[in-house]
Amino acid sequence: MKPLILICSCLIFAAGISQTSTPKMQTTLLPPVAKKKPHTIEKHGNVRTDNYYWLNERENPEVIDYLNQENDYYQKATAHTKEFQDQLFEEMKSRIKEDDESVPYLYNGYYYITRYETGKDYPIYSRKKGSLEAKEEIMFDCNEMAKGHSYFQLAGLSVSEDNKWVAFGVDLVSRRQYTLQFKNLETGEILSTKIENTTGGATWASDNTTVFYTRKDSVTLRSDKIYKHKLGSDASKDELVYHEKDETFNTFIYKSKSKKYLVLGSSSTLTSEYQLLLASTPDEKFTIFQKRTRGLEYSLSHYENNFYIVTNKDKATNFKLMKTPEDKTSMENWVDLIPHREDVLLEDIDVFKDYLVVSERSNGLNKIRIMPWKGEEYYLPFEIETYTCYTTSNIDFDTEILRYGYQSMATPASVIDFNMRTKTKTVLKEQAVLGGKFDKNNYVEKRVWATAKDGTKVPISIVYRKGIKKDGKNPLLLNSYGSYGYSMDPGFSSTRLSLLDRGFIFGIAHIRGGEDLGRQWYEDGKLLKKKNTFTDFIDCSEFLIAEKYTSKDYLFAEGGSAGGLLMGAVINMAPQLYKGVIAQVPFVDVVTTMLDDSIPLTTGEYDEWGNPNDKKYYDYMLSYSPYDNVKAQDYPNLYVSTGLHDSQVQYWEPAKWVAKLREMKTNTNQLFLDTNMDTGHGGASGRFEALKELAKEFTFLLDLVGIRK
């Protein structure tokens, strides 16, 4: 359910797309039919019958057989596109620089680099001591570590202050349950210690021996316990430091940028709380910074003798910046540094010796504000309305260089060093788009505004190849998310060119439920206002049709996870608007999932969706839950993907949804369920394996408008 944003991002411009073109699917091929086994669920006097509830039995061979049948049906029904899929895969892969590496960053005397080698799927993590000319030390070669595994993910690399040890997490299943291990960077030895069921991350105390880490509840996967481990000791005897007993909260731990404090946090959707411990005294007890108060959100940055606090205290809906001495941390001591503003969302800060850098959002656009502690403030200039900017690795306090990233829908991502004193910038790296055919001047990017039925103006970012006419005959893919306050910022994708160069328009609807236009934008798309998210998307779709960017015969929609919920709701409400829909790992069985507190993440979601144990939330959720509202009507062509081991949205939600859609829909449009039997929420782990999944989606879209090469 938590954010997963999959934005689609080709080489021959296609003209003359036939409106009457239909996919070359074998008409005699029959889809699998799931058995109906009625299961009743009663709540608040309301009785629901779920005929496909049995599909949640992960270990049931009958369930696995059904999923395999669906996969087999998908493969056979799309066999005519297989060669095209392979071509698209090679096309997208050919634009990517295989022997690539990240911009090095300096931390504690070492330059750290992530690089890829030609023909290999996984990253290599390395470092160089003191200079980029120094000998490379390979910390991890994930290509070697991934051998023999259908899924592999390395996460949470954390190096001790003496640069000798690194803690790391490995996930071989794709349920985000990591095994924590330790490696001696001087000898290359990996200790035999293996700590199961962690978040993958670890935080070192200053003694280079004590490590703090977070474990998950084995059933719900909620991050609920912080443990302390002594390097080389028996992990089964690790000390429990903190247990977060409130089922709506998660807990985590990190070290402040100043390295002075270990910071233990607890957070829910609406409330946060932090505890502090000097990193030099790891065997002492943590102390509360400011105890949790329902509705109070705050985050911390430490510098010199003060803490800087981004918070919504005093009804600061868009957040403000406050400051307090490190020995007086409770909120009665906090004083305003940047007051609350109704039209500006304060998202984050970076603290330097001579500068405060503030990441803001106004009118739906990212802004980077430079505030010298002494002198005039200013903003970094950006001239268009379809860009994304963000600060990146800014580890040192004593520097006048700010590192930030920039990209737009037609401009590849860049990493930039900006001198805050001289106001000069150095582009360290721009994403390479190989093949010699890409020129950003061949594309048009713009922001347009749709008017929702309640009068609210909703922005849409769009990009397309020059030469397209607004005649209603352009295929258009509209993507969105609209939950958890996650903003859908307009960025670049080299893979998306495979659609744009074949005549597609790509758009992002910045609907309510995200924070694109500030915190209130989020508040107006959650809980008992959730339907605004769905109607905003429909209104954006109707606007694009009315403005003749596309038409209902060429309009496609896409969303993943909570964006999959969006897709499910929208096709129940306005199926006639869309030629086809892609729903990735969709959260579609809202009521049943939110009533089951044994399912991972459920209890932590109450502040987002509501607690259905309360009848008003139950009734409201039931009124839009995609699975519960499937009805006898025509539905668009649908491609639905999921992963058997998904920890965020369990595989059975899309499986049940597809089964019910097969039963209820009144037309013969395509309906595919594609289950990756080896992965979870994020899909394939290999760098290029993910492109194969994207090629499936692209051929689904292109085939529906008659483009088959």
C-alpha positions in Angstrom: 0.0 0.0 0.0 2.9 2.4 0.7 4.2 4.4 -2.1 5.4 2.6 -5.2 5.6 5.0 -8.2 6.1 3.4 -11.6 6.2 6.0 -14.2 6.5 4.8 -17.8 9.1 6.5 -19.7 11.1 4.7 -28.1 12.6 5.3 -31.7 10.4 5.4 -34.8 7.6 7.9 -34.9 4.4 6.2 -35.8 1.7 7.9 -37.8 -1.7 6.9 -39.0 -2.8 4.8 -36.0 -6.0 3.0 -36.8 -8.8 3.6 -34.4 -10.4 0.3 -35.3 -7.2 -1.7 -34.8 -7.6 -4.6 -32.5 -5.0 -6.9 -30.9 -4.2 -10.1 -32.7 -5.2 -12.3 -29.8 -6.3 -15.8 -30.4 -10.1 -15.6 -30.2 -10.5 -19.3 -29.3 -8.3 -19.0 -26.2 -10.3 -19.2 -23.1 -9.2 -17.5 -19.8 -9.0 -19.5 -16.6 -12.0 -19.3 -14.3 -11.4 -19.2 -10.6 -13.6 -21.4 -8.4 -16.2 -19.7 -6.3 -16.0 -20.6 -2.7 -18.4 -18.3 -0.8 -16.9 -16.7 2.4 -19.0 -14.3 4.4 -17.6 -11.3 6.3 -19.8 -9.5 8.7 -19.2 -6.0 10.2 -21.5 -3.4 11.6 -24.5 -5.5 10.6 -23.3 -5.6 7.0 -22.7 -9.0 5.4 -20.4 -9.3 2.4 -19.9 -12.5 0.4 -16.4 -13.0 -1.0 -16.3 -15.8 -3.5 -12.6 -15.6 -4.0 -11.3 -15.2 -0.4 -9.7 -18.6 -0.7 -7.0 -17.2 -3.0 -5.2 -15.8 0.1 -4.0 -19.3 1.0 -0.4 -18.8 -0.2 0.7 -22.4 0.5 -2.4 -24.0 -1.1 -1.3 -25.8 -4.3 -4.7 -25.0 -5.8 -3.9 -21.2 -5.5 -0.5 -21.6 -7.1 -2.1 -23.6 -9.9 -4.6 -20.9 -10.5 -1.9 -18.2 -10.6 0.1 -20.3 -13.0 -2.9 -20.8 -15.2 -3.4 -17.0 -15.4 0.3 -16.6 -16.3 0.0 -19.3 -19.0 -3.1 -17.5 -20.4 -1.3 -14.2 -20.5 1.7 -15.7 -22.2 -0.5 -17.5 -24.9 -2.8 -14.5 -25.4 0.1 -12.2 -26.0 2.4 -14.6 -27.9 2.0 -12.4 -31.0 3.8 -9.6 -29.1 6.7 -11.6 -27.8 9.1 -10.7 -30.5 8.1 -7.0 -30.1 8.6 -7.3 -26.4 12.1 -8.6 -27.0 12.8 -5.7 -29.5 11.5 -3.1 -27.0 13.7 -4.6 -24.3 16.8 -4.4 -26.5 15.8 -0.9 -27.6 15.4 0.4 -24.0 18.5 -1.4 -22.9 20.5 0.2 -25.7 19.9 3.7 -24.4 21.4 2.8 -21.0 25.1 3.2 -20.3 26.0 -0.2 -19.0 29.5 0.6 -17.7 28.1 3.5 -15.6 28.9 4.8 -12.1 27.6 7.3 -9.6 29.2 10.6 -8.8 31.6 9.9 -5.9 30.9 11.5 -2.6 33.4 12.0 0.2 32.5 10.6 3.7 34.9 10.4 6.6 38.0 10.3 4.4 36.8 7.9 1.7 35.1 8.5 -1.7 32.2 6.1 -2.1 31.1 5.0 -5.6 28.4 2.7 -7.0 29.2 1.4 -10.5 27.9 -1.1 -13.1 29.8 -3.2 -15.5 28.8 -4.0 -19.1 26.6 -7.1 -19.3 25.9 -7.3 -15.5 22.6 -6.7 -13.8 23.7 -5.7 -10.3 25.8 -2.8 -8.8 29.3 -2.9 -7.4 29.9 -0.9 -4.3 33.4 0.5 -3.9 35.5 3.2 -2.2 38.8 5.0 -2.5 40.8 6.4 0.4 41.5 10.1 0.3 41.6 10.6 -3.5 39.8 9.5 -6.6 43.2 8.5 -7.9 43.7 6.0 -5.0 43.3 2.2 -5.4 39.7 1.0 -5.6 38.5 -1.1 -2.7 35.5 -3.2 -3.7 33.1 -3.5 -0.8 30.4 -5.6 -2.5 30.1 -7.1 -5.9 26.3 -7.8 -6.0 26.7 -9.8 -9.3 28.7 -12.4 -7.4 26.4 -12.3 -4.4 23.3 -12.7 -6.5 24.5 -15.9 -8.3 22.0 -18.8 -7.7 19.2 -16.5 -6.5 16.1 -15.6 -8.5 15.9 -12.4 -6.5 18.7 -10.4 -4.7 18.7 -7.1 -3.0 21.5 -5.5 -0.9 20.5 -2.6 1.3 21.4 -0.5 4.3 25.2 -0.2 3.9 26.5 1.4 7.0 30.2 2.0 7.7 31.7 2.4 11.2 33.4 5.6 12.1 36.8 4.0 12.0 36.1 2.9 8.4 36.9 -0.8 9.3 33.4 -2.4 9.4 30.3 -2.3 7.3 26.9 -3.6 8.2 24.6 -4.7 5.3 21.3 -6.3 4.7 20.4 -9.0 2.2 16.9 -9.9 0.9 16.6 -13.1 -1.2 12.7 -13.3 -1.2 11.5 -9.7 -1.9 9.5 -9.3 1.2 11.8 -6.6 2.6 12.8 -8.9 5.4 16.6 -8.5 5.4 19.3 -10.6 7.0 21.8 -8.3 8.7 25.5 -9.2 8.4 28.9 -7.6 9.1 32.0 -7.4 6.9 35.6 -6.4 7.9 36.7 -4.0 5.2 40.3 -4.5 6.0 40.4 -8.3 5.7 37.4 -8.9 3.6 36.0 -11.4 6.2 32.2 -11.6 6.6 31.4 -12.6 10.1 29.2 -15.6 10.7 26.7 -13.5 12.5 23.3 -13.4 10.7 20.4 -11.4 12.2 17.2 -12.3 10.5 14.0 -10.3 9.9 15.5 -6.8 10.0 14.9 -3.6 8.0 18.4 -4.1 6.5 19.8 -0.9 8.1 22.1 -0.5 11.1 23.5 2.4 13.0 27.0 2.4 14.6 27.8 4.0 17.9 31.1 5.9 18.1 32.9 3.0 19.7 32.9 1.1 16.4 31.7 -2.0 18.2 28.1 -1.3 19.2 25.4 -1.5 16.5 21.7 -0.7 16.7 19.2 -2.2 14.3 15.5 -2.6 13.8 13.6 -5.9 13.7 10.2 -6.5 12.2 7.1 -8.3 13.5 7.3 -11.7 11.7 3.6 -11.6 10.8 2.7 -8.0 10.2 6.2 -6.9 9.1 5.8 -3.8 11.2 9.2 -2.4 12.3 8.6 -2.6 16.0 11.8 -3.3 17.9 15.2 -1.7 18.3 18.1 -4.0 19.4 21.7 -3.4 20.4 24.4 -5.8 19.2 28.0 -6.0 20.2 30.2 -6.9 17.2 31.3 -10.6 17.5 28.8 -11.5 20.2 26.0 -14.0 20.1 23.1 -12.2 18.3 20.5 -14.3 20.1 21.5 -12.4 23.2 21.2 -8.9 21.8 19.6 -6.4 24.1 16.1 -5.1 23.3 16.5 -1.3 23.6 13.0 -0.3 22.6 9.7 -1.9 21.7 7.1 0.2 19.9 3.9 -1.3 21.2 1.5 1.0 19.4 0.4 -1.0 16.3 -0.1 2.2 14.3 3.6 3.2 14.7 6.9 2.1 13.2 10.2 2.6 14.8 13.7 3.3 13.4 17.2 4.5 14.3 19.9 6.7 12.7 22.8 8.9 13.6 22.7 12.7 13.3 24.7 14.3 10.6 26.9 15.8 13.3 27.6 12.2 14.5 27.0 13.4 18.0 23.6 11.7 18.6 21.9 8.4 18.0 18.3 9.2 17.1 15.6 6.7 17.8 12.3 7.5 16.1 8.7 6.4 16.2 6.2 7.6 13.6 2.7 7.1 12.3 0.9 8.9 9.6 0.0 11.8 11.8 2.4 11.7 14.8 6.1 11.4 15.5 8.4 11.0 18.5 12.2 11.0 18.9 14.6 9.8 21.6 18.3 10.8 21.9 21.5 9.1 23.1 25.0 10.4 22.8 26.8 8.2 20.2 29.8 8.1 22.5 27.8 6.4 25.3 25.8 3.6 23.6 25.2 1.7 26.9 23.3 4.5 28.5 19.5 5.0 28.1 17.8 7.0 25.4 15.9 10.2 26.6 12.8 11.6 25.0 13.2 14.7 22.8 9.5 15.6 22.8 6.9 13.0 23.7 4.3 12.0 21.2 1.3 14.2 21.0 -1.5 13.1 18.6 -1.2 15.1 15.4 2.2 16.6 16.2 4.8 15.8 13.5 8.4 16.8 13.7 11.9 15.9 12.4 15.3 16.8 13.7 18.6 18.2 12.5 21.5 18.8 14.9 24.2 21.5 14.4 26.6 22.8 17.1 24.5 23.4 20.2 21.0 23.5 18.7 18.4 21.3 17.1 16.5 22.5 14.0 13.0 21.1 13.8 10.7 20.9 10.8 7.2 20.6 12.4 3.5 21.2 12.1 3.3 22.6 15.6 0.7 25.3 16.2 -1.4 24.2 13.3 1.3 24.8 10.8 -0.3 22.7 8.1 2.5 23.3 5.6 5.1 23.0 8.3 7.6 25.5 9.7 11.2 25.5 11.0 11.9 25.9 14.7 15.0 25.9 16.8 15.9 24.8 20.3 19.0 24.4 22.4 20.2 20.8 22.7 19.7 20.8 26.4 16.1 22.1 26.3 14.3 19.9 23.8 10.7 19.8 24.8 8.4 21.9 22.6 7.8 24.8 25.0 11.4 25.8 24.3 11.0 25.7 20.5 11.2 29.1 18.7 10.2 29.9 15.1 13.0 30.3 12.6 10.9 30.1 9.4 7.3 30.7 10.2 4.4 28.8 8.6 3.2 30.0 5.2 -0.2 29.2 3.7 1.1 28.9 0.2 4.5 27.2 0.7 5.2 23.6 1.9 8.4 23.2 3.8 9.7 19.8 3.0 13.2 19.5 4.3 16.4 21.3 5.3 20.1 20.8 4.9 22.3 22.5 7.6 25.8 23.8 6.8 28.3 25.8 8.8 27.5 29.1 6.9 24.2 28.2 5.2 20.8 26.8 5.8 19.3 25.2 2.7 15.5 24.8 2.6 13.6 22.5 0.2 10.2 23.9 -0.4 7.2 23.4 -2.7 4.9 26.2 -4.0 2.4 26.2 -6.8 3.2 22.5 -7.3 6.9 23.2 -8.0 10.1 22.2 -6.1 12.2 25.2 -4.9 15.7 25.2 -3.3 16.1 28.2 -1.0 19.7 29.3 0.1 19.8 31.1 3.4 23.2 32.2 4.6 23.4 32.6 8.4 24.8 36.0 7.6 23.7 37.7 4.3 20.9 37.8 1.8 18.9 34.7 0.9 18.0 33.6 -2.6 16.4 30.8 -4.6 18.1 28.6 -7.3 16.5 29.6 -10.6 14.5 27.2 -12.7 12.7 28.4 -15.8 10.1 25.7 -16.7 7.2 24.1 -14.9 7.8 20.4 -15.5 11.0 19.8 -13.6 12.2 18.2 -10.4 15.0 19.4 -8.2 16.2 17.9 -4.9 19.3 18.1 -2.6 21.3 14.9 -2.6 24.4 13.8 -0.6 25.4 16.8 1.6 27.3 15.1 4.3 29.9 17.8 5.3 29.0 20.8 7.5 32.0 22.9 6.7 31.6 23.5 3.0 30.1 26.1 0.7 29.2 23.5 -2.0 25.6 22.2 -2.2 25.0 19.1 -4.2 21.6 18.8 -5.8 19.9 16.9 -8.6 17.8 18.3 -11.5 15.7 16.8 -14.3 12.6 17.5 -16.3 10.3 15.5 -18.5 12.6 16.1 -21.5 15.9 16.7 -19.7 18.0 13.8 -18.4 18.9 13.8 -14.7 21.9 15.8 -13.7 24.0 15.9 -10.5 25.2 19.4 -9.8 27.6 21.0 -7.3 26.5 24.6 -6.6 28.9 27.1 -4.8 26.6 28.9 -2.5 29.0 31.8 -2.1 29.9 32.5 -5.7 26.6 31.2 -7.1 28.3 29.1 -9.7 27.5 25.6 -10.6 29.3 22.6 -12.0 27.4 19.8 -13.7 29.2 16.6 -12.4 27.1 14.2 -14.4 24.2 14.1 -16.8 22.4 10.9 -17.4 23.6 9.4 -20.7 21.0 8.5 -23.3 22.9 6.3 -25.8 22.2 5.6 -29.4 22.8 9.2 -30.7 19.2 9.8 -31.6 18.0 11.6 -28.5 17.7 15.4 -28.5 15.7 17.0 -25.8 14.8 19.8 -28.3 12.6 17.3 -30.1 10.1 17.1 -27.3 7.5 19.5 -25.8 6.9 19.6 -22.1 4.3 21.7 -20.4 2.0 22.0 -17.5 -1.8 22.4 -18.0 -4.6 22.7 -15.5 -7.9 20.8 -15.4 -10.8 22.0 -13.4 -12.3 19.5 -11.0 -16.1 19.3 -10.5 -15.8 21.2 -7.3 -13.9 24.0 -9.0 -10.4 23.0 -7.8 -7.6 23.5 -10.4 -5.6 20.3 -10.8 -2.2 20.4 -12.6 -1.1 17.9 -15.3 2.4 17.6 -16.5 2.7 16.3 -20.1 5.5 15.6 -22.6 5.3 14.6 -26.2 7.3 14.7 -29.4 7.2 17.8 -31.5 4.8 17.6 -34.4 1.9 16.1 -32.6 -1.5 17.6 -33.5 -4.3 18.1 -31.0 -6.8 16.2 -33.1 -8.0 13.6 -30.5 -6.1 10.8 -32.2 -3.0 10.7 -30.1 -2.6 7.7 -27.7 -2.0 9.2 -24.2 -0.8 7.4 -21.1 -1.9 9.2 -17.9 -0.1 8.2 -14.7 -0.9 9.0 -11.1 -0.7 7.9 -7.5 -2.6 10.3 -5.1 -1.9 8.8 -1.6 0.3 9.2 1.5 1.1 12.8 0.6 3.5 11.4 -2.1 4.1 14.0 -4.7 4.4 12.9 -8.3 7.2 15.1 -9.5 7.8 15.3 -13.3 11.1 13.6 -14.2 12.9 12.1 -17.1 12.8 8.5 -18.3 14.9 7.1 -21.1 12.6 4.1 -21.4 9.6 6.4 -21.9 11.1 7.5 -25.2 9.9 4.2 -26.6 6.4 5.5 -26.2 7.0 9.1 -27.1 8.8 8.3 -30.3 5.9 6.1 -31.4 3.4 8.9 -31.0 2.3 8.7 -27.4 1.8 11.6 -25.1 2.7 10.9 -21.5 1.1 12.8 -18.6 1.2 12.9 -14.8 -2.0 14.0 -13.0 -1.1 15.8 -9.8 -4.3 14.8 -8.0 -5.3 15.4 -4.4 -4.0 12.8 -2.0 -0.4 13.8 -2.8 1.4 16.9 -1.5 2.0 18.4 -5.0 0.3 21.6 -4.0 1.0 21.6 -0.3 -0.1 19.7 2.8 -3.8 20.6 2.4 -3.7 18.9 -1.1 -2.9 15.7 0.8 -5.5 16.3 3.5 -8.2 16.8 0.9 -7.5 13.4 -0.6 -7.5 11.1 2.3 -9.8 9.5 4.9 -13.4 10.8 4.3 -12.2 12.9 1.4 -10.5 10.0 -0.5 -13.0 10.1 -3.4 -11.5 13.5 -4.5 -8.4 11.5 -5.6 -10.5 9.4 -8.0 -12.7 12.2 -9.3 -9.7 14.5 -9.9 -8.2 11.8 -12.1 -11.4 11.4 -14.0 -11.7 15.2 -14.4 -8.1 15.3 -15.7 -8.9 12.6 -18.2 -12.0 14.4 -19.4 -10.0 17.6 -19.7 -7.3 16.0 -21.9 -10.1 14.6 -24.1 -11.9 17.9 -24.3 -8.7 19.7 -25.3 -8.2 17.0 -28.0 -4.9 15.8 -26.7 -6.5 12.4 -27.0 -9.9 10.7 -27.0 -11.5 7.8 -25.1 -10.4 5.5 -28.0 -6.8 6.4 -27.3 -6.6 7.2 -23.6 -4.7 4.9 -21.3 -4.2 5.0 -17.5 -1.6 3.6 -15.2 -1.0 3.4 -11.5 0.8 1.1 -9.0 0.1 0.1 -5.4 -2.2 2.8 -4.0 -2.1 4.1 -7.6 -3.5 0.7 -8.5 -6.4 1.4 -6.1 -6.9 4.6 -8.0 -7.1 2.6 -11.3 -9.6 0.2 -9.7 -11.8 3.0 -8.5 -11.7 4.9 -11.7 -12.6 2.0 -14.0 -15.6 1.3 -11.7 -16.7 4.9 -11.9 -15.9 5.9 -15.5 -14.8 2.8 -17.5 -15.9 4.4 -20.8 -13.1 7.0 -20.7 -10.2 4.5 -21.2 -9.0 2.2 -23.9 -6.7 0.3 -21.5 -5.4 0.4 -18.0 -2.2 -0.9 -16.3 -2.5 -1.6 -12.6 0.7 -2.6 -11.0 0.6 -4.4 -7.6 -2.8 -2.8 -7.0 -4.3 -2.3 -3.5 -7.9 -3.1 -4.5 -9.5 -5.0 -1.6 -9.5 -2.1 0.8 -12.1 -3.1 3.3 -11.1 -6.7 3.8 -7.4 -5.8 4.1 -8.0 -2.9 6.6 -10.2 -5.2 8.8 -7.4 -7.8 9.0 -4.7 -6.4 11.4 -2.5 -9.5 10.8 -1.7 -8.3 7.3 1.5 -6.4 7.0 1.1 -2.6 7.4 -2.6 -2.6 8.1 -2.7 -0.9 11.5 -0.3 1.7 10.4 -2.6 2.7 7.6 -5.6 3.8 9.7 -4.7 7.5 9.6 -4.5 7.3 5.8 -7.7 5.3 4.9 -9.6 5.2 8.2 -10.2 2.4 10.7 -13.1 0.3 9.3 -13.9 -0.8 12.9 -15.5 2.6 13.0 -18.7 2.4 11.0 -18.4 5.8 9.3 -15.0 4.8 7.8 -16.3 1.3 7.0 -19.2 2.6 5.1 -17.1 5.2 3.2 -14.4 2.7 2.3 -17.0 0.2 1.2 -18.4 2.8 -1.2 -15.2 3.0 -3.2 -13.3 -0.2 -2.6 -12.5 -1.4 -6.2 -13.1 -5.1 -5.4 -16.4 -4.5 -3.6 -17.7 -2.3 -6.4 -17.0 -4.4 -9.4 -20.3 -4.6 -11.3 -21.8 -5.9 -14.5 -20.6 -3.3 -17.0 -18.1 -3.0 -19.8 -14.5 -2.5 -18.6 -11.4 -1.3 -20.4 -8.6 -3.6 -21.5 -6.6 -4.4 -18.4 -3.1 -5.6 -17.6 -2.6 -6.3 -13.9 0.7 -7.3 -12.4 1.7 -8.6 -9.0 4.4 -10.5 -7.1 3.8 -13.7 -5.1 6.0 -12.4 -2.2 4.7 -8.8 -2.1 4.9 -7.5 1.4 3.1 -4.3 0.7 0.0 -5.4 -1.3 -0.5 -9.1 -0.9 -0.8 -11.0 -4.3 -4.3 -12.1 -3.5 -5.8 -8.7 -3.9 -5.1 -8.4 -7.6 -5.8 -12.1 -8.0 -9.2 -11.8 -6.4 -10.0 -8.6 -8.3 -9.2 -10.2 -11.7 -11.2 -13.2 -10.9 -14.3 -11.1 -10.0 -13.8 -8.9 -13.1 -13.8 -12.0 -15.3 -17.0 -13.0 -13.7 -18.8 -9.6 -13.9 -17.5 -7.7 -17.0 -19.9 -7.6 -19.9 -17.5 -7.2 -22.8 -14.6 -9.2 -24.4 -11.8 -6.7 -23.7 -8.5 -8.1 -22.6 -8.0 -8.9 -19.0 -4.5 -10.2 -17.9 -3.1 -11.2 -14.5 0.7 -11.5 -14.7 2.2 -12.8 -11.4 5.9 -12.8 -10.9 6.3 -16.0 -8.8 9.8 -14.9 -7.6 9.4 -11.3 -6.5 7.5 -8.8 -4.4 6.3 -5.2 -4.4 9.2 -3.7 -6.4 9.3 -6.3 -9.2 12.5 -7.9 -10.6 15.7 -7.1 -8.8 18.1 -7.1 -11.7 19.0 -3.8 -13.4 17.8 -5.0 -16.8 15.3 -7.6 -15.7 13.0 -4.8 -14.8 13.0 -3.6 -18.4 11.5 -6.9 -19.5 8.5 -6.2 -17.2 8.3 -2.7 -18.7 8.4 -4.1 -22.2 5.3 -6.2 -21.3 3.4 -3.1 -20.3 4.5 -1.1 -23.4 3.5 -3.9 -25.8 0.1 -4.1 -24.1 -0.4 -0.4 -24.8 1.1 -0.3 -28.3 -0.8 -3.5 -29.4 -4.1 -1.9 -28.5 -3.5 1.0 -30.9 -2.1 -1.2 -33.7 1.6 -0.4 -33.2 3.5 -3.7 -33.4 7.1 -2.7 -34.3 
